[in-house]
Amino acid sequence: MIRWGWPVAVVVLLGVTGCGDDAPPTAEQRERALAAGFDADLAYVTDADGYNLAAGGSGVYGDSGYQGIYSSARGAVLRLTVERTSLDAATCPDLPIPGAESVVPVQCTPDGDAWVRVAGTEHEYAIARGDRLIRVSGPDAATVRSVAVAARPATGDELETLLPERSSVVERGDIHGDNAPDNDVGAGG
């Protein structure tokens, strides 16, 4: 179970099969995700015991990927990223690990269909699932591996908590036909 910390309320996402609504994202949610910069199909959640999704820690990663940043009460941070890309022995060392110093080389070790990656003190586990590369980076190898293995696509209900709030349209009396403001000063001015 993941507990998401929000300022007003704590939303609890049930990660147990059969609990909660497993409905896929709606068309409206897909549009909101695209407006936020990522494809709703890239929004993943995971079980991260002792970690909460950081307020504002969900959103676009890179050009069009998704990220969720989880933090612990001790201040440790895990970053879950999902992109439509691949990783192999040739490209693995060139892909930076989020949070790692850029001058530290990335060491890559294959782990079946996944990669164990290390740069300085930052660890990452990367798994390819179809056309998606799911990566979890953080302070220790065991945690990032278990969190990455547990990552799964967000349900519609889960995606609703990850997306920015719906924007509301403000009606303005000075907007007309071409949506440009009417700046006429009128008869006295």
Secondary structure, DSSP 8 states (H G I E B T S, - for coil): -EEEE-SS-EEEE--STTSS------HHHHHHHHHHTS-GGG-EE---TTEEEEEEEEEEETTTEEEEEEEETTS-EEEEEEEE----TTTGGGS--TTS-TTS--EEEEETTEEEEEETTEEEEEEEETTEEEEEEES-HHHHHHHHHH-EE--HHHHHHHS---------TTB-TTS-B-----TT-
